[in-house]
Amino acid sequence: MVDRVRTQLRPSSTAARRPSFTARFRLGAALLAVLAVAACGTDGGSGGTGNGGAPRASASAAAHRDRVEPLPGKPAPELPVRVKSADGHTVTVRDVSRIVPLTGSISELVFSLGLGDHVVAKDVTATFEQARKLPLVTRAHDVSAENVLSLHPTLVLAESTTGPAEAIEQLRDAGVPLVILDPAKSLDDVDKRIHAVARTLGVPGAGDALAKRTDERLAAEREKIPAHADRPRVAFLYLRGTASVYLLGGAESGASSLLEAAGASDAGKESGLRKDFTAITSEALAKAAPDAILVMSKGLDSVGGVDGLLKIPGVAETPAGLDRRVVAVDDGVLLNYGPRTDEVLATLVDQLYGKGGTSGNGGTSGKGGKG
C-alpha cells in the first residue's frame, strides 16, 4: 500500500518534486505498505487452519510478531517457465535461487509460498520479521538498480508502479529476468496475485495451497463480523506529517474493498471521490462526514497521534473527530491484499465495532495509544 502512495509522490527525473494527486495510487505493495497488523490491538482470533491442519494463532498474536507464515514443507520449483509481464514483455524464468522482490507485498507472497530462503534483498516496505536482516535495495522508496544488480539476482519481481522508470529500464537492459505484476487493489485480487507469483516461481501447486488457506481464513473472519444495523462511514486518510502530506482516499485508493468487507462504507467514495486520493480539505471532510477514520500506524504517529490528527483542518469537526474514533493498522499490511489480509480484517472489525460488536466506541483514543 505504501508503494501506491509513494508512486504518486515520486518526482520524475526532470520535474519538480511535488505530489501528483492524479497518479495511479500504489506505493508498491502495500493498500498500504504504507497498508503490518502488529500495532492494531485486536483480541479476536482468526479462524481457519493451515494445510497441515494446525489451528492458526490468533490474529493479534500473529500481528504482534509481524511474521509471515510459510506453507508447510518446501516446494520444488518446476523451471523454466514463460510468463507475461504486466508491461507486455514475455519473460523466461530459469532460476529462482536469488530473488529480489521490489515491494513488501510481493516479498510476503514469496515467503508465504515457502521460498523465503531464496530472497536475497528487500525494499523498504518489507517490514515483517523474516525480512529484517535482508539488504535494502531502495533509497527511501526509490529502487536503486546498482544495489539490485550488485546482488546478482536471478529474478526480480516488481509492480507496475515500482520506480523510478529509469531504474526498471536499467535492470531490464542488464539482462536480468524482470517480471512486473499488476498491484492488488481489492479482495478480489488476492487469489490472482498469489497464483501470478506462484506461476512465476514455478510452484503453481503451492499457489493453489496458499490461495485455499487464505480464502478459508478470510471466510472465517467474515463470519465473525458482528451484526449491526448501521453501516459506519469510514474515511481512509494517508498521512505523512514529516512531509506535510495529508490525503483523503477515494474510490481508487484500495481501501473500499476492505471497508465493505468489514460491513462499513468508504466515506470518500460515497462522497463522490472517484480517483485514488485528493488533498484533505475541510470541505472534502465535511462532505465525507466519516463516523470513523482509518489510518496507517506510522502515519498517525507522524502527525502526533490522535491529538495531532484532530489539528488537521476539518478533522475535529467530523463525527469521527468529535468521537475521537480512529482505527490504526500497521503500514506493512493494510492494503497488501495477500496472505495476511484476514488479520487486517480482524483488527479492523475489532477496532471499528469493539468486542461487544457495537459501533461507536471502538478505535483509538488519546495521544496515539489504542483505547
N, C-alpha and C positions, 0 to 999 in steps of 0.2 A: 504494500500500500504506500509505504513511504516512497517507493520507486515511482509511482504515478505522479505524486506531487512534486518530486524532485525534478522530473522531466519538465513539468510545467514551469519550474523556476529556473532551470538551467539556461544560461545565456548561450547564444551561438558564438562562434569564434570571432564574428565581426560585429555583432550587435552589442548595444549597451546592456549591462546587467540589470534586468528588470523582470518581474513576474509576468508571465503570459497567461491570462486567465482563460483563454480560449483553446489553449493547447490541450491535447488529449491527456486526461488525468491518469497518471500511474507512476509512482516513484520507482518502479522496477520490480516490485514484488508484491509489497506489501503492502486492497483497501486496501496499509496501510499500511516496508514495514513502516511507514510511519506508524499497517494495520496491521508483543507476546502477551499472553494472558496472565503473566506472573503476578502482576500487582493488582489484579482485578478484585480479589477478595471474595470470590464465590465460595459458598459452603456446600453447594449441591454436588452430588456425584454425577458422573457421566455414565450413561448406560452402555450396553453392548459388550462384546468380548472380542478379543483378538483372534487371529487364525488358530492360535494354539489353544483357544478355549479358556484362557485365564481371564478373569474379570479385569477390566481396566481400572487403574487407580482413579480416585475421584478427580473431577476436573480441577478443583482447587489445588490438590496436591501436585498434579501434573503441571499445572500452570506455574506453581511456585518454583518447581525445579527448572522450568523452562527447558525441558528436554524433548527432543523428537523421539518417538517410539518406533524403531525399525520393525519391519516384519520379522517373525522368527525365521531362522535359517539364513542362508546367503544365496541369492540367485546366481546362476551361471549365465553371463551374457552370451547370446547367440548372435555372432557377428560374422560378416559385415551386414549392415542394414542400410537401406537408402530411405531417407526421409525428406519431406518437403518442408523447407524453412519458411517462416511467415513472410520473409522478404522476397519470396519467389525462387530462391535457389534450391536445387536438389543436392543434398549432401550425403556422401557415403561415409558412414561411421564404421571404422575398422578396429578401433582400440578405445576402450573406456578406462584405461588404467590410471590416467591422470586427468581428472575432470575439473574444470573451473566453471562453476555456476556464478553468473553475474547478478543474481538477485537472491535475496533471502528466501523467497517463496520457492524458487527452484532448488536451492540448497536443501530446504526442508524435504522436498519430494525425493531427491536423490538419497538422502539419509534414510527416509522412511521406507524406500524400496529395498534397503539393505546394502547399498553401495557407498556408504559414507566413507569407508576407508579408501575409496578411490578419489575422493575430493582432496585437492591439493591447495585450494585457496578459497577465499570468500570475499564478498563485498560487505559494505558497512551495515547492510540491513539483515545479515545473518546473525541474529542475536542469541540463538539457542546454544545450550551448554556445549554440545559436541563440536560446535564450530569455533569456539572461542580462541583456541590456540592456533588456528589456521592463519597463514599470512594474508594480509589485506591487499587487495589489488585495485582499490579505488582511492582517489584523493577527494575527500568529502564524499559526494555521491557520484563523481565522475570516474569512469573507468580509465585506468592507465594501461594502455596497450603494452608499454615497455614492461611494466610489472607482471602482466599476464604472460607475455612471451618468455620472460626470464625463468618461468617455472616449467617450461617445455610441456605445455598441455597437449593431450591427445584429443581433447574435445572441449569446446567452450559452449556453454548454454547461456543464452541471453533472452531478453524480451524485446518486443518491437519498440519499446520506449527507453531501452538502455542506451546510454550515450556517454560522451558526445559521439556524433556520427563519424567523426574523423578516426576515433579510436576503433570503432567497429570495422571501418573500412581497412584500417591498418592490420587488424587481426586477420581479416579475410585475405588480404593481399599477401600476408605471410604464409598462407597455405594451411593454416590451422583449421580443421573441421569446426565450423561455427553454425550452430542451429539456433534460429531465433523463433521464439514462441509468442503467440498472442497472450496478452495479460488476461488473467481471470478477473471478472467484474461482478459475478453473481454466483449463487449456489449452483445454478445450472452448469457452471463452468468447472466445477470441482472434478468430476469424473473425467471430463475431456482433458484437463491438464494432466491428471495422473496418467491416463493412457498415452498421451503425447510424449511425456518424459520417459515412460517405461519403454515405449516403442523405440525411441531414440537410443536408449541404453541397451537395447537388445534383450529386455526382460519383460515381454508382454504378459507372461503368466504372473509375475509379481505385481504388475499393474492391475490385473484383474483382482488379485487378492487384496491389494490396498484399497481399490475402489469399493470392494464389497465391505471391508471393515469400516471404511469411512462412512459409507451410506448407512450402515447399521447403527453407527454411533450417532450420526445426525438424526436418524429417525427416533432413536431412544430419547435424545434431548428434546425433540419436538413434542413427544408425548408428555413430557414433564411440564410443558408451558402451562401455567395456571389459567383457568378460565377467568375472563374479565369482561365486563360489559363495555368498557370503552376501548378505543384504540389510541393510546397515547401518541401524540405528535412529538417526534424526536428529531432535533436538528443535529447534523454532524458538522462539527467545526474543526477545521485544520488550523492548528496554532503553532507558530514558531516565534515566540516573543523576542528572542535574541536577534531575529532578522526582521522583526516588525511585519510578519506575515500572518494575516487573520482572514481566513476564508470560510465561507458557508457552502456546504455541499449541496449540489442539486441532483437531478435525475441520473447523471452520468458519473457521480462521484464513486460509485461502487458500494455505498452503504445501504442503498434501498433494499436490496435483496435480503440482507441480514436483518434489517429492522423489521421488514414484513414477516420474515420467518419467526421473529420474536413476538409477533402479534401487535406490532406498532406500525406507525406510518412515518414516512420520511417527510418531515416538515418542509424542508427545502424543495423537494419535488412537488409536494402538494401545494406549495405557494406559487408554483409556476416556473421554477428554475429548471430549464431543460438541459443546460450544459453541465459540466462537471463541477466547477467552483465559481463563485463570484466573491468579490471583496465584501467583508462584513460591513454593513451599514445599519444604522438604527431603523431605517425604513424597511430594509430587507428582513431584519429580525422581527419587526412588528408584523409584517405580512406573514412570516412563517409561524409566528406565535407558538413556539415549541413548549410542550409540557415538560420536556427533559432535554438535556444536551448531551450528546455523545462526543467524547474527545479521546485522543491518544494520551497515554500517561505522561510521556515526555513533553508533549505539547502543553498539557495542563501545568506541569512543573515549570515550563519555560515562561509562563505568564504569572507565576507566583501562586499557584493553586487556585482554589475556588474564589478566594478573596480577590486575587488578581484578575481572574476571568470576569468577575462582576464589574470590573472597572472598564472593560472594553465597551465603548459606546453602544447602547441598545440592549446589552445582555441583561442587566439588572432589572429592566422593565418587562421582560418576557415572563410568562407564567413559570418557566423553568428557573429563571433568575430569582424571582420572588420566593420560590420554594427551595432555592439552592439545590436543585435536583440535577446532579451531574453524574454521568456514567463514564468511567475512565477504564480503558482497555489498553494494554501494552502495545506499543507501536509495531513490534515484530510480527504480530499475527492477526491484527484486527481485520484487515481486508485481504489476507493472503488467499482465502478460499482454497484450503488444502486439507491435509490430514488432521489438523488440529482445530478446524472450524467448529467442531462440536463443542470444544472447550470455550471458544469465543461466544457461541450462542448461549451456553450455560451461564457464563458470567454476566452476559448482557441481560438475560432474563432475571437472574438473581438480583442484580443491582436495580433493574428497572421496576420490578414489582415487589421486591423484598421477599423474605422467607415465607411470609403469610400469603403471598400471591395477590396482594392488593397494591394497586399503583398509587403513588402519591408521596411516599416517604422513603423510597429506595434511593440508591445512588450515593454520591459523595457529598460531604459537607465539611465545613471548617476550612482550614488553610491547606487544602490538598490532601488531607487524610480521608480515609474512607469511613463513612458513617453508617 
